[in-house]
Amino acid sequence: MASIIKPTRRGFLGMSAALLGTTANPGSYAWAAPKRGGTAVFLLSAEPPVLTTIAHTAYNSVFVSAKVTEGLLTYDFNLNPKPLLATDWAISEDGLTYTFKLRENVKWHDGRPFTSADVAYSIQTIKEVHPRGRNTFLNLIEVQTPDPLTAVFRLSKPAPYLITALAAQETPIVPKHLYEGTKAAENPVSLAPVGTGPFRFKEWVRGSHIVYERNPDYWDQPKPYLDRLVVRFIPDPAARAIAIETGEIDVAPSTPIPLHELSRFEQLPHIGFDPRGYQYQNGITRIEFNLEKPFFQDLRVRQAFAHTIDRTVIRDTVNYGYGAAIAGPINPNLAKWYVPDLKTYATDAKKAEALLDEAGYRRGADGIRIKLFHDYVPSTDSSKRSAEYVRQALAKIGVDVTVRTQDFATYTKRIYTDRSFDFAFEGMSNLFDPTVGVQRLFWSKNFKPGVPFSNGSKYSNPKVDELLEAAAIELDDAKRVQQWTAIQRQIVEDLPEIGIGTSPDTTIFNKRIANHTTGAEGTGGSLADAYIVA
């Protein structure tokens, strides 16, 4: 039996890096040949709004989409591309042409053949309606289909990140014959998906669970090994912990239990931990200011907040020492892009108070300078606890903060549509390349009210825009790194956000299941390789 890798305080980053090149699944029975049969139960902390990510990437939809719909490629732990619906690919020397040879004899779950026409439709649709696809495929002119098993992407400018953007959860290929002529975001197929993947959609009981069944005609026989996959929604952290501990749950991604419970779960003989499989997401937490609010338009105010909010307190107290504190917008797991020596603002209450005085926000007779609302993303218990710490810290410098609690839909509407917020505690994914995962948050042209996870601060700096746009088409890897270094240094000067930390993501699993994490997409992948060992 392979050894079990357990999470340790401040150890997620190191474990992930150490495991990138491994092939064994921590806690799996490496000697046991895969066998068919059984049902696995997958846990989500919140119900996804849709089951296919063709037009939506909101929280948790990325964990279910790839069970049914597939991408052109998949990726190993080092983000190297591997075949999926495409078996071969070539990129022209000028970076303007991508040619994909597609897999033969693949069928949609309704029996229709998969062809290059489905690829062309899906990519063009993602370019138009996907929250990140607008930027990912910004330079795409057309997708040519010279024959049913060849798709050719023609670009106006290079897109050096594109070959890494074609995973199922990010860029799903959907059936043209079921989507064409409709609005993809409103098509009912996105609620009852039809794909080419290892599992077929069976039912969705709102507020309870989703059921997927084995696709007997899957192109990669004898996979999948599971007969059935049940996805359960358990919003309450304590209830999630009980369900995992009692064996009701087989796979639970993204550290779904309260962090203070982790040390106890490490002692449970039937429970394993796997920190891999988050290389495609690379989550961080951040505080974002609404720069449409006059109070936050003054840089001295933002600097005062930076001198008050201590990210190490959030790491050590709120997160019980798990994860890493960060000064900027990029997760250290994206090592090539991460800048370790960014400017920081030392915790200094006197400095913060002086800055607020200079900005004209002096304490009143009641000791209060201003009253603000603070909204936090309702994804984990840590978000709420972090928001409470922020409230307490700012009270010391005379800023009276009310923390607002709301469901996910209300939160995203408040931040991105209504714009009725002061500052927010957020979770964001850097994804697989900063042009895709980070640019969207700081590019002035990506201030798009109504579009979640875009430039919520309404940050605008022509110098940063120029660097972002140059890095998006730069084929020289070393030059891209220099450009992104300059971008990060300018962001910490301008402070549209305060970087807080890395998401302490790990998958908690019952040792009776093996091979749930086989690449960078982790449990957000298909689970075609997963099997029951006991």
ABEGO torsion letter per residue (X at the ends): XBBBBBBBBGAAAAAAAAAAABABBBGBBAABBBBBEEBBBBBBABBBABABAAABABBGAAAAAAAABBBABBBBAAGBBBBBABABBBBBAAGABBBBBBBBGBBBAAGBBBBAAAAAAAAAAAAAABAAAAAAAAABABBBBABAABBBBBBABBBAAAAAAABAAABBBBBAAAABGBBAAABAAAABBBBABABBBABBBBGABBBBBBBAABABOAOBABABBBBBBBABAAAAAAAAAAGABABBBGGABBAAAAAAAAABAABBBBABGAAAAGBBBBBBBBAABAAAABAAAAAAAAAABBAAAAAAAAAGGBEBBBABABBAABAAABBAABBBBBBBAAAAAAAAAAAGBBBBAAGBABBBBBBBBBABAAAAAAAAAAAAAAAAAGBBBBBBBBBAAAAAAAAAAAGBBABBBBBBBAEABAAAAAAAAABAAABBBGBBGBBAAGBBBAAAAAAAAAAAABABAAAAAAAAAAAAAAAAAAGABBBABBBBBBBBBBAABBGABABAAEAABAGAABBBAX
